[in-house]
Amino acid sequence: MRFSDSFLDQIRARVSVSSVVGSAVQWDRRKTNAGRGDYWACCPFHHEKTPSFHADDAQGRYYCFGCKASGDIFRFLTEKHGLPFPEAVEQLASQAGLAMPQVSPEEEQRQEKRASLYEINEMAAEFFGRQLQLPSGSAARCYLADRNMSASMQSRFGIGYAPADRFALKSFLAEKNIRTEAMIEAGLVIGGEDIAVPYDRFRDRIMFPIRDIRGRAIAFGGRALRADVPAKYLNSPETPIFSKSQVLYNLNQARKSIHQNAMIIAVEGYMDVIALARAGFDNAVAPLGTALTEQQLHLMWRQAPEPILCFDGDSAGIKAAFRAMDMALAHLKPGYSLRFALLPEGMDPDDIVTNNGPQALQDILDKTLSLSELLWRRALEENDRSTPERRARFEVMLEEATGRIGDDKVRMFYKTEMRQRQRQLWQQGRTVSRKYSANRPYRKNRGRQYDRNWDNRQPPSRELMAQARTGNNPGSFIHREKLIILAFVNHPELLDQLDETLSDLVLHSRELDRLRREILNIASLGEPLEKEDLKSHLLEKGFTRTIDEMNEQARKLNSWFFQPDAAPDDALTGLQHMLALHHKSITLERELKEAERNLAESPTEENFYRLNEIREMLSSTQGEEASIEGFGEASGRTSLQGG
């Protein structure tokens, strides 16, 4: 039974290689980085003690550096489990939720046609490439030179030129014995009952080959050289091998860089992708003249968990960002979302890198907005909230948006965050008179007279900005970092569940970070860790003073759950709670830095209040070790800080 390439590609897109191989191996958590789709294990094809077998979800491939076994999900089932290929396809199709195709003689004929369409498109790509170098392609070459596109970049992306002649490509393909009907089916020639003589679809245009994830030419995009043509950009029509809603331009070339950087950048068009590649950003892709689709979103998620959408800095670009956000809401899931890089008004990525250099774009990418932040900002911009009815509409708008989130847990966190933002916003709306001075820091306005001139106040001064930035002291929560590390010192058995968490942990204290790395080094030896052995090793490495300070702090704070005699379950519960607060603080710190930059660039009241809002939230995480229901029972205690 023969299966179409498109059907097999659908299965590959829905079933990860790690999930298939994972049924036969145990992934090594110390080497695996699941967030990047990067997995390691001892090879299932030969006996070994050290993991050398690698699975890459982004590439959809596995490879053993020992025995050189390699392949995809189909080959794994046929070679490891001995399944016949049709049976392997049937099993994986069921896992992917796809019905098996009913192959008839007609379907086999269609598959043969699709194979020929790839060949025809490759012939056309070769034709366009040659035409670019002829005298008739001089205007196209001048345009590309004006856009700073070198010959090497033209070759890398296969850029060509479609002559103005109505029958140039048709005649070329006819000489290759390609039937006119096949040219029409490939979308290269326009024909029909009302067209006496079929003619070339693309004429006097710079041509961009569009390739699938396997690198096969499946369609073309053409940019007009003349300003008086109806369409500046023209894509191939839908064909048996091309559906523009399911393809991302340049994904086949960008995959390696995406995997290396764990980041994918989606821009609006071909020239933006090429401009970014010219500037060293090889991980850029683009939809094909349409709004981002669900299929394209899932295609990007296969490569990286939080794609960055980089839109032009105009009203159309903002609307495109909002459309993408609304589409993505229903598909959000734990760990998978979108981030948004909004460019300066009137500029696209090509303008940024050409006029200001790669670093200017990198600075923008470093300040992306989360989907939740963009959702909040849109609600603020589209509602003035000046009356009770409009404030109600503001809340309804947010409730409707978060209600569209399909995943229960993600929806719960979004609703919680939006409610917190609303409470803080209404508190600001009820703010009483604020009298600022350089000598008095900003405080919550409790019990002061209502400011009747709220709308006439001036933006914060530079002195106020400096005042607002004070108090960002990383040492204010290093005590929590000490307790977290102490938990692993006194309870090394926690590494069995939380070794990846410790590996990824971000710490402010260099000494604690050095201690963290030493614990991981010992754990990587593979031997079971005993409390006394670990502690003795750390003391030999010079951590005596640090460990004594951590134990003394735990005693002062009555953090009994991290002491060596605490029950393992209580130590785990306390540690998980501390980690949650720590990660919240780290996230708020990043938001605080962004708020400080925003205030420095634009000293408005809104930016000032946003900065102080984040500072208050960051401050509120200190001492938040509240009681946990049922906590301490294993150790004869009843609360997180109970004595």
C-alpha positions as CSV (number, residue, x, y, z in Angstrom):
1,M,0.0,0.0,0.0
2,R,1.5,3.4,-1.0
3,F,0.8,6.4,1.1
4,S,1.0,10.0,-0.1
5,D,3.8,12.3,1.1
6,S,1.2,14.8,2.4
7,F,-0.5,12.1,4.6
8,L,2.8,11.0,6.1
9,D,3.8,14.6,6.7
10,Q,0.6,15.2,8.5
11,I,1.4,12.3,10.9
12,R,5.0,13.6,11.4
13,A,3.6,17.1,12.2
14,R,1.2,15.6,14.9
15,V,3.3,12.9,16.5
16,S,6.7,13.8,18.1
17,V,9.6,11.4,17.7
18,S,10.3,11.7,21.5
19,S,6.8,10.3,22.3
20,V,7.3,7.3,19.9
21,V,10.8,6.5,21.0
22,G,9.9,7.2,24.7
23,S,7.9,4.0,24.8
24,A,11.2,2.0,24.4
25,V,13.7,4.1,26.3
26,Q,14.0,6.1,29.6
27,W,15.1,9.6,28.8
28,D,18.2,10.9,30.7
29,R,16.8,13.9,32.6
30,R,20.3,15.3,33.2
31,K,21.0,15.7,29.5
32,T,17.5,16.2,28.2
33,N,16.1,19.6,27.5
34,A,12.5,18.9,26.9
35,G,11.6,22.6,26.5
36,R,13.7,22.6,23.3
37,G,12.5,19.1,22.1
38,D,16.0,17.7,22.8
39,Y,16.1,14.2,24.3
40,W,18.9,11.8,25.3
41,A,18.9,8.1,26.3
42,C,20.8,4.9,26.1
43,C,20.4,3.5,22.6
44,P,17.5,1.0,22.2
45,F,19.4,-0.6,19.2
46,H,22.6,-1.6,21.1
47,H,23.7,-2.0,24.6
48,E,25.5,0.9,26.3
49,K,25.9,2.5,29.7
50,T,26.4,6.1,28.7
51,P,23.5,7.8,26.7
52,S,24.5,8.5,23.1
53,F,21.1,8.2,21.5
54,H,19.5,11.6,20.6
55,A,16.0,12.5,19.6
56,D,15.2,15.9,18.1
57,D,11.5,16.9,18.0
58,A,12.1,19.9,15.9
59,Q,13.8,17.8,13.2
60,G,11.6,14.8,13.7
61,R,14.6,12.5,13.7
62,Y,16.6,10.3,16.0
63,Y,20.3,9.4,15.8
64,C,22.7,7.3,17.8
65,F,26.3,8.5,18.0
66,G,27.4,5.0,18.9
67,C,25.8,2.5,16.4
68,K,24.7,5.3,13.9
69,A,21.1,4.2,13.9
70,S,18.9,7.0,12.6
71,G,15.5,7.7,11.2
72,D,12.0,9.1,11.8
73,I,9.0,7.8,13.7
74,F,8.1,5.3,10.9
75,R,11.5,3.8,10.7
76,F,11.7,3.4,14.5
77,L,8.6,1.3,14.5
78,T,9.7,-0.8,11.6
79,E,13.3,-1.3,12.8
80,K,12.8,-1.5,16.6
81,H,9.4,-3.2,16.8
82,G,9.5,-5.0,13.5
83,L,6.2,-3.6,12.2
84,P,5.5,-3.7,8.5
85,F,5.4,-0.2,7.2
86,P,1.6,-0.1,6.5
87,E,1.0,-1.3,10.1
88,A,3.4,1.4,11.4
89,V,1.6,4.1,9.5
90,E,-1.8,2.8,10.8
91,Q,-0.6,2.8,14.4
92,L,0.9,6.4,14.1
93,A,-2.2,7.7,12.2
94,S,-4.4,6.5,15.1
95,Q,-2.1,8.2,17.6
96,A,-2.3,11.4,15.5
97,G,-6.1,11.2,15.2
98,L,-6.1,10.8,11.5
99,A,-8.2,8.4,9.4
100,M,-6.4,6.1,7.1
101,P,-6.7,7.0,3.5
102,Q,-8.7,4.8,1.2
103,V,-6.3,4.2,-1.7
104,S,-7.9,3.6,-5.0
105,P,-6.5,3.5,-8.5
106,E,-7.6,7.0,-8.8
107,E,-5.8,8.0,-5.7
108,E,-2.6,6.3,-6.9
109,Q,-2.9,8.3,-10.1
110,R,-3.3,11.6,-8.0
111,Q,-0.1,10.7,-6.1
112,E,1.8,10.3,-9.3
113,K,0.5,13.7,-10.4
114,R,1.7,15.3,-7.1
115,A,5.1,13.8,-7.6
116,S,5.3,15.3,-11.1
117,L,4.2,18.7,-9.7
118,Y,7.3,18.8,-7.5
119,E,9.4,18.2,-10.6
120,I,7.6,20.9,-12.6
121,N,8.2,23.4,-9.8
122,E,11.9,22.6,-9.7
123,M,12.1,23.2,-13.5
124,A,10.4,26.5,-13.0
125,A,12.7,27.6,-10.2
126,E,15.7,26.8,-12.4
127,F,14.1,28.8,-15.3
128,F,13.5,31.8,-13.1
129,G,17.0,31.7,-11.7
130,R,18.6,31.8,-15.1
131,Q,16.3,34.6,-16.3
132,L,17.5,36.8,-13.5
133,Q,21.1,36.8,-15.0
134,L,20.0,37.6,-18.5
135,P,19.8,41.2,-19.9
136,S,16.0,41.1,-19.5
137,G,16.5,40.7,-15.7
138,S,18.6,43.8,-15.3
139,A,15.8,45.8,-13.7
140,A,15.2,43.0,-11.2
141,R,18.9,42.9,-10.4
142,C,19.0,46.6,-9.8
143,Y,16.0,46.3,-7.4
144,L,17.7,43.6,-5.5
145,A,21.0,45.6,-5.3
146,D,19.0,48.6,-4.0
147,R,17.7,46.3,-1.3
148,N,21.3,45.3,-0.3
149,M,20.7,41.7,-1.5
150,S,24.0,40.1,-2.5
151,A,24.5,37.4,-5.1
152,S,25.1,34.9,-2.4
153,M,21.8,35.7,-0.7
154,Q,20.0,35.5,-4.0
155,S,21.5,32.1,-4.5
156,R,20.7,31.0,-1.0
157,F,17.0,31.8,-1.4
158,G,16.8,30.8,-5.0
159,I,15.6,34.2,-6.1
160,G,14.8,34.5,-9.8
161,Y,12.9,36.6,-12.4
162,A,9.8,35.9,-14.4
163,P,10.1,37.7,-17.8
164,A,7.3,40.0,-19.1
165,D,6.7,37.7,-22.0
166,R,3.2,36.0,-21.6
167,F,4.5,32.6,-22.7
168,A,8.1,32.4,-21.6
169,L,7.8,29.8,-18.9
170,K,5.1,27.9,-20.8
171,S,7.4,27.5,-23.8
172,F,10.3,26.5,-21.6
173,L,8.2,23.7,-19.9
174,A,6.7,22.6,-23.2
175,E,10.2,22.0,-24.5
176,K,10.7,19.7,-21.5
177,N,7.6,17.7,-22.6
178,I,5.4,19.1,-19.8
179,R,1.7,19.1,-20.8
180,T,-0.2,22.4,-20.5
181,E,-2.7,20.8,-18.1
182,A,0.1,19.9,-15.7
183,M,1.4,23.5,-15.9
184,I,-2.1,24.8,-15.0
185,E,-2.4,22.2,-12.1
186,A,1.0,23.4,-10.7
187,G,-0.4,27.0,-10.7
188,L,2.3,28.3,-13.1
189,V,0.0,28.8,-16.1
190,I,-3.5,30.3,-16.2
191,G,-6.0,28.5,-18.4
192,G,-9.7,27.7,-18.5
193,E,-12.7,27.4,-20.8
194,D,-12.9,31.1,-21.4
195,I,-9.1,31.4,-22.1
196,A,-8.2,30.6,-25.7
197,V,-4.5,30.4,-25.1
198,P,-3.2,29.6,-21.6
199,Y,-0.5,32.1,-20.5
200,D,2.1,32.5,-17.7
201,R,0.7,33.5,-14.3
202,F,3.9,35.3,-13.2
203,R,5.2,38.0,-15.5
204,D,7.8,40.8,-14.9
205,R,8.2,39.8,-11.2
206,I,11.0,38.9,-8.9
207,M,10.4,35.3,-8.0
208,F,10.7,33.6,-4.5
209,P,10.5,29.8,-4.5
210,I,8.3,28.5,-1.7
211,R,9.6,25.2,-0.3
212,D,8.0,22.7,2.1
213,I,9.8,21.6,5.3
214,R,11.6,18.9,3.3
215,G,13.0,21.5,0.9
216,R,10.9,20.7,-2.1
217,A,9.6,23.5,-4.4
218,I,5.8,23.6,-4.0
219,A,4.9,27.1,-5.1
220,F,6.1,30.7,-5.8
221,G,5.7,34.2,-4.7
222,G,6.3,37.0,-7.1
223,R,6.9,40.7,-6.4
224,A,5.9,43.1,-9.2
225,L,8.6,45.5,-10.5
226,R,6.0,48.0,-11.9
227,A,3.8,50.1,-9.7
228,D,0.7,50.0,-11.9
229,V,0.0,46.3,-11.6
230,P,-3.0,45.3,-9.5
231,A,-1.1,43.1,-7.0
232,K,2.3,44.0,-5.6
233,Y,2.8,40.5,-4.4
234,L,1.3,37.4,-6.1
235,N,1.4,33.8,-4.7
236,S,0.7,30.6,-6.5
237,P,-2.9,29.4,-6.1
238,E,-3.9,26.4,-4.0
239,T,-2.7,23.2,-5.7
240,P,-2.5,19.5,-4.8
241,I,0.9,20.1,-3.1
242,F,0.4,23.7,-1.9
243,S,-1.9,25.1,0.8
244,K,-0.7,28.5,1.9
245,S,-2.4,28.3,5.3
246,Q,-0.2,25.3,6.2
247,V,3.2,26.6,5.0
248,L,5.8,28.9,6.5
249,Y,8.3,30.5,4.1
250,N,11.9,29.6,4.8
251,L,11.1,27.0,7.6
252,N,13.2,24.4,5.8
253,Q,16.3,26.6,6.0
254,A,15.5,28.1,9.4
255,R,15.1,24.9,11.4
256,K,18.7,24.4,12.4
257,S,19.0,28.0,13.7
258,I,15.7,27.7,15.5
259,H,16.8,24.6,17.3
260,Q,20.2,26.1,18.3
261,N,18.5,29.4,19.6
262,A,15.3,27.8,20.9
263,M,13.5,30.7,19.2
264,I,11.6,31.3,16.0
265,I,10.8,34.8,14.6
266,A,7.8,35.2,12.3
267,V,7.8,38.3,10.1
268,E,5.4,39.5,7.4
269,G,7.1,38.8,4.1
270,Y,9.8,37.3,2.0
271,M,12.0,40.4,2.0
272,D,11.8,40.7,5.8
273,V,13.0,37.1,6.1
274,I,15.9,37.7,3.8
275,A,16.8,41.0,5.4
276,L,17.0,39.2,8.8
277,A,19.1,36.4,7.4
278,R,21.4,39.0,5.9
279,A,21.8,40.5,9.4
280,G,22.5,37.1,11.0
281,F,19.0,36.2,12.1
282,D,18.7,32.8,10.4
283,N,15.7,31.7,12.4
284,A,13.0,33.9,10.6
285,V,10.0,32.6,8.8
286,A,6.9,34.3,7.3
287,P,3.3,33.4,6.5
288,L,2.3,33.7,2.9
289,G,0.4,36.9,2.6
290,T,-2.3,35.9,5.0
291,A,-3.0,36.3,8.7
292,L,-1.3,33.7,10.9
293,T,-3.3,30.5,10.8
294,E,-3.9,27.7,13.4
295,Q,-1.9,25.3,11.2
296,Q,1.0,27.7,11.1
297,L,0.9,28.3,14.8
298,H,1.1,24.6,15.5
299,L,3.9,24.3,13.0
300,M,5.9,27.0,14.8
301,W,5.2,25.3,18.2
302,R,6.8,22.2,16.8
303,Q,10.0,24.2,16.5
304,A,9.9,26.5,19.7
305,P,7.4,26.9,22.6
306,E,7.1,30.7,22.4
307,P,7.5,32.0,18.8
308,I,8.1,35.8,18.4
309,L,5.8,37.6,16.0
310,C,7.5,40.6,14.6
311,F,5.1,43.0,12.9
312,D,5.5,46.2,11.0
313,G,5.1,49.3,13.2
314,D,1.9,50.6,11.6
315,S,-1.8,50.2,12.2
316,A,-1.9,47.2,9.9
317,G,0.9,45.6,11.9
318,I,-0.9,46.2,15.2
319,K,-4.1,44.7,13.9
320,A,-2.2,41.7,12.6
321,A,-0.8,41.2,16.1
322,F,-4.3,41.4,17.6
323,R,-5.6,38.9,15.1
324,A,-2.8,36.5,15.9
325,M,-3.4,36.9,19.6
326,D,-7.2,36.2,19.3
327,M,-6.5,33.1,17.1
328,A,-4.0,31.7,19.5
329,L,-6.1,32.1,22.7
330,A,-8.1,28.9,22.0
331,H,-4.9,26.9,21.5
332,L,-2.7,28.0,24.4
333,K,-1.4,25.2,26.6
334,P,1.1,25.0,29.5
335,G,4.5,26.2,28.3
336,Y,3.3,27.2,24.8
337,S,2.3,30.8,23.9
338,L,3.3,33.7,21.7
339,R,5.5,36.8,22.2
340,F,5.2,40.0,20.3
341,A,7.9,42.4,19.0
342,L,6.2,45.7,18.0
343,L,8.5,47.8,15.8
344,P,8.6,51.6,15.7
345,E,5.8,53.1,13.7
346,G,6.4,53.2,9.9
347,M,9.3,50.7,10.0
348,D,9.5,47.0,9.1
349,P,12.3,44.6,10.1
350,D,14.2,45.3,6.8
351,D,14.2,49.0,7.7
352,I,15.5,48.4,11.2
353,V,18.5,46.2,10.2
354,T,19.3,48.3,7.1
355,N,19.2,51.7,8.8
356,N,20.2,50.9,12.4
357,G,22.0,47.5,12.2
358,P,21.4,44.1,13.7
359,Q,21.8,45.2,17.3
360,A,18.8,47.6,17.0
361,L,16.6,44.6,16.1
362,Q,18.1,42.5,18.8
363,D,17.2,45.2,21.3
364,I,13.6,45.0,20.2
365,L,13.5,41.3,20.4
366,D,14.9,41.5,23.9
367,K,11.8,43.6,24.9
368,T,9.0,41.4,23.5
369,L,5.6,41.5,25.1
370,S,3.9,38.4,26.4
371,L,0.5,37.5,25.1
372,S,-1.1,38.4,28.4
373,E,0.5,41.8,28.4
374,L,-0.7,42.5,24.8
375,L,-4.2,41.4,25.8
376,W,-4.2,43.8,28.7
377,R,-2.8,46.7,26.7
378,R,-5.4,46.3,24.0
379,A,-8.2,46.3,26.5
380,L,-6.7,49.5,28.0
381,E,-6.4,51.2,24.6
382,E,-9.9,50.3,23.4
383,N,-11.8,51.3,26.6
384,D,-11.6,54.7,28.2
385,R,-13.2,53.5,31.5
386,S,-14.6,56.9,32.3
387,T,-18.0,55.7,33.4
388,P,-19.3,52.7,35.3
389,E,-20.8,51.3,32.2
390,R,-17.5,51.6,30.2
391,R,-15.6,50.1,33.1
392,A,-18.0,47.2,33.0
393,R,-17.5,46.8,29.3
394,F,-13.7,46.8,29.9
395,E,-14.1,43.8,32.3
396,V,-16.5,42.0,30.0
397,M,-14.0,42.3,27.2
398,L,-11.3,40.7,29.2
399,E,-13.6,38.0,30.5
400,E,-14.7,37.1,27.0
401,A,-11.1,37.0,25.8
402,T,-9.8,34.8,28.6
403,G,-12.9,32.6,28.3
404,R,-11.8,31.6,24.8
405,I,-8.7,29.9,26.2
406,G,-9.2,26.1,25.7
407,D,-6.8,24.8,28.4
408,D,-8.4,24.8,31.8
409,K,-5.2,25.5,33.8
410,V,-3.9,28.2,31.4
411,R,-7.4,29.8,31.4
412,M,-7.4,29.8,35.3
413,F,-4.1,31.6,35.4
414,Y,-5.1,34.2,32.8
415,K,-8.3,35.0,34.7
416,T,-6.4,35.3,37.9
417,E,-3.8,37.6,36.4
418,M,-6.5,39.8,34.7
419,R,-8.4,40.1,37.9
420,Q,-5.3,41.2,39.8
421,R,-4.5,43.8,37.1
422,Q,-8.1,45.1,37.3
423,R,-8.0,45.5,41.1
424,Q,-4.8,47.4,40.8
425,L,-6.2,49.6,38.0
426,W,-9.4,50.4,40.0
427,Q,-7.3,51.3,43.0
428,Q,-5.4,53.7,40.9
429,G,-8.7,55.1,39.6
430,R,-9.7,55.8,43.2
431,T,-6.4,57.4,44.0
432,V,-6.5,60.5,46.2
433,S,-4.4,63.6,45.8
434,R,-0.7,62.8,45.2
435,K,1.8,65.5,46.1
436,Y,5.1,64.5,44.8
437,S,8.5,65.8,45.9
438,A,12.0,64.6,45.5
439,N,12.2,64.3,49.3
440,R,9.2,62.0,49.8
441,P,8.9,58.6,48.1
442,Y,5.7,57.5,46.4
443,R,3.3,55.7,48.8
444,K,-0.2,54.3,48.5
445,N,-2.6,57.2,49.0
446,R,-4.7,56.1,52.0
447,G,-6.9,58.6,53.7
448,R,-6.0,61.7,51.7
449,Q,-8.3,64.2,50.1
450,Y,-9.7,63.2,46.7
451,D,-7.9,65.1,43.8
452,R,-10.4,67.0,41.9
453,N,-7.8,68.0,39.3
454,W,-6.8,64.5,38.4
455,D,-7.0,65.1,34.6
456,N,-4.9,68.3,34.8
457,R,-1.8,66.9,36.6
458,Q,1.6,66.9,34.9
459,P,3.6,63.8,34.0
460,P,6.2,62.7,36.6
461,S,9.4,64.6,36.7
462,R,12.9,63.1,36.1
463,E,13.6,63.3,39.8
464,L,10.4,61.3,40.4
465,M,11.6,58.7,37.9
466,A,14.9,58.3,39.7
467,Q,13.0,58.1,43.0
468,A,10.7,55.4,41.5
469,R,13.7,53.3,40.6
470,T,15.1,53.1,44.1
471,G,14.7,50.1,46.3
472,N,15.4,47.4,43.7
473,N,17.6,45.4,46.0
474,P,18.2,41.8,45.0
475,G,19.5,41.0,48.5
476,S,15.9,41.5,49.8
477,F,15.0,37.9,48.8
478,I,18.4,36.1,48.8
479,H,17.2,34.6,52.1
480,R,14.7,32.6,50.1
481,E,17.5,31.4,47.8
482,K,19.5,30.3,50.8
483,L,16.5,28.2,52.0
484,I,16.0,26.6,48.6
485,I,19.7,25.5,48.4
486,L,19.6,24.4,52.0
487,A,16.7,22.0,51.1
488,F,18.9,20.2,48.6
489,V,21.9,20.1,51.0
490,N,19.8,18.6,53.8
491,H,17.5,16.5,51.6
492,P,19.5,15.3,48.6
493,E,16.7,12.8,47.8
494,L,14.8,15.8,46.4
495,L,17.2,15.7,43.4
496,D,15.4,12.6,42.1
497,Q,12.4,14.8,41.3
498,L,13.8,18.3,41.0
499,D,17.2,17.9,39.4
500,E,16.1,19.8,36.3
501,T,14.6,22.5,38.4
502,L,17.9,23.0,40.3
503,S,19.8,22.9,37.0
504,D,17.6,25.8,35.6
505,L,17.4,27.8,38.8
506,V,18.4,31.5,38.5
507,L,20.1,32.8,41.6
508,H,21.3,36.3,42.5
509,S,24.0,35.2,44.9
510,R,27.2,34.1,43.1
511,E,28.2,32.0,46.1
512,L,24.9,30.2,46.2
513,D,25.1,29.6,42.5
514,R,28.6,28.1,42.9
515,L,27.2,25.8,45.6
516,R,24.3,24.9,43.3
517,R,26.7,23.9,40.5
518,E,28.8,21.8,42.9
519,I,25.7,19.9,44.0
520,L,24.8,19.2,40.4
521,N,28.3,18.1,39.6
522,I,28.2,15.5,42.4
523,A,24.7,14.3,41.4
524,S,25.9,13.9,37.8
525,L,28.3,11.1,38.9
526,G,25.2,8.8,39.0
527,E,25.8,7.4,42.6
528,P,23.0,7.7,45.2
529,L,23.5,10.7,47.3
530,E,23.5,10.4,51.1
531,K,23.1,13.4,53.3
532,E,26.3,13.1,55.3
533,D,28.4,12.2,52.2
534,L,27.1,15.3,50.3
535,K,27.6,17.6,53.2
536,S,31.2,16.3,53.8
537,H,32.0,16.8,50.2
538,L,30.6,20.4,50.2
539,L,32.6,21.2,53.4
540,E,35.8,19.9,51.7
541,K,35.0,22.3,48.8
542,G,35.0,25.3,51.1
543,F,31.3,25.8,51.7
544,T,31.4,25.5,55.5
545,R,30.6,29.2,56.2
546,T,27.8,29.3,53.6
547,I,26.1,26.1,54.9
548,D,26.4,27.4,58.5
549,E,24.8,30.7,57.5
550,M,21.9,28.9,55.7
551,N,21.2,26.7,58.7
552,E,21.3,29.7,61.0
553,Q,18.9,31.5,58.8
554,A,16.5,28.5,58.7
555,R,16.6,28.4,62.5
556,K,15.8,32.1,62.9
557,L,13.0,31.9,60.4
558,N,11.7,28.7,62.0
559,S,11.9,27.0,58.6
560,W,11.8,23.6,60.3
561,F,10.8,21.8,57.1
562,F,14.3,22.2,55.6
563,Q,16.1,20.7,58.6
564,P,17.7,17.3,58.2
565,D,15.1,15.6,60.5
566,A,12.0,16.9,58.6
567,A,9.9,14.4,56.8
568,P,10.8,14.2,53.1
569,D,7.2,15.0,52.0
570,D,7.2,18.2,54.1
571,A,10.6,19.2,52.7
572,L,9.3,18.6,49.2
573,T,6.1,20.6,49.8
574,G,8.0,23.5,51.4
575,L,10.6,23.6,48.6
576,Q,8.0,23.6,45.9
577,H,6.2,26.5,47.6
578,M,9.5,28.4,47.9
579,L,10.4,27.7,44.3
580,A,7.0,29.1,43.1
581,L,7.6,32.3,45.0
582,H,11.1,32.5,43.7
583,H,10.1,32.1,40.1
584,K,7.4,34.7,40.6
585,S,10.0,37.1,41.9
586,I,12.3,36.5,38.9
587,T,9.5,37.2,36.5
588,L,8.5,40.4,38.3
589,E,12.2,41.5,38.2
590,R,12.2,41.2,34.5
591,E,9.0,43.1,34.2
592,L,10.4,45.7,36.6
593,K,13.4,46.3,34.3
594,E,11.1,46.7,31.3
595,A,9.0,49.1,33.2
596,E,12.1,51.1,34.2
597,R,13.1,51.3,30.5
598,N,9.6,52.4,29.5
599,L,9.6,55.1,32.1
600,A,13.1,56.3,31.1
601,E,12.0,56.5,27.4
602,S,8.5,57.9,28.1
603,P,8.1,59.6,31.5
604,T,4.3,59.4,31.6
605,E,2.0,58.9,34.6
606,E,0.9,55.6,33.3
607,N,4.4,54.3,33.0
608,F,5.2,55.6,36.5
609,Y,2.2,53.9,38.1
610,R,3.0,50.7,36.2
611,L,6.6,50.6,37.6
612,N,5.4,51.2,41.2
613,E,2.7,48.6,40.7
614,I,5.3,46.0,39.8
615,R,7.5,47.1,42.7
616,E,4.6,46.5,45.1
617,M,3.9,43.1,43.7
618,L,7.6,42.2,43.9
619,S,7.7,43.4,47.5
620,S,4.6,41.4,48.3
621,T,6.4,38.2,47.4
622,Q,8.6,38.7,50.5
623,G,7.3,36.8,53.5
624,E,4.6,35.2,51.4
625,E,5.3,31.7,52.9
626,A,1.7,31.3,54.0
627,S,0.1,28.2,55.5
628,I,-0.5,25.3,53.2
629,E,-3.5,23.1,53.9
630,G,-2.3,19.8,55.4
631,F,1.4,20.8,55.5
632,G,3.5,19.6,58.3
633,E,1.4,16.6,59.3
634,A,4.2,14.1,58.3
635,S,6.6,15.9,60.7
636,G,4.0,16.6,63.4
637,R,3.6,20.2,62.3
638,T,0.6,22.1,61.0
639,S,1.8,25.1,58.9
640,L,4.7,26.2,56.8
641,Q,6.2,28.3,59.5
642,G,4.7,26.8,62.5
643,G,6.9,26.0,65.5
